[in-house]
């Protein structure tokens, strides 16, 4: 498993499904940087993706952990559930993403970085 950085060249749902088979079967973990508009995929723990992105110039406050379900329809494709999302200092007290604007920003970014091919 090698963390992959997705930014200017999108990744397909088909490729995500292939990567998911090596770890969680039908789901793959990802961390998005909403400020830099990029995403790291294919890690065992969201914290691994978070560390990878921080080491490559991201700020922790801009990072959100999500799960992607390549075999699911649009409304079930992105799941907001990660321990790295628990940050009371930003007003997020759960593993989800509580702010609706941030959720929309994440979904828009994912839709840009992931193709349906």
URFENVEN-V954485 format. One line per field, one symbol per residue. phi: phi as a letter, one per 30 degrees, with the letter a starting at -180 (. if undefined). psi: psi as a letter, one per 20 degrees, with the letter a starting at -180 (. if undefined). burial: # if it has 9 or more other ideal C-beta (glycine too) atoms within 8 Angstrom, else .. A space follows every 50 residues. Layout:
# URFENVEN-V954485
phi=???
psi=???
burial=???
This chain:
# URFENVEN-V954485
phi=.becccbdcdcdddddddddedbcicbbdbbccdddhbbcbibdbeeddd dedddcjdcedccbdbcccedcdedcdcccaaddddbedciccbddcddd ddedddddddddcbcdd
psi=opppppfhorqqhghggghhhifjfjqpqqpqohgilrppqmqgqhhghg gghgikiqphijppprppnhirrghjgppnoqhiionhijjojriaohph hgghgggggghhiprj.
burial=..#####...###..##.##..#...########.#.######..#.### .###...#...#########......######.###.....#....#... .##.###.##..##...
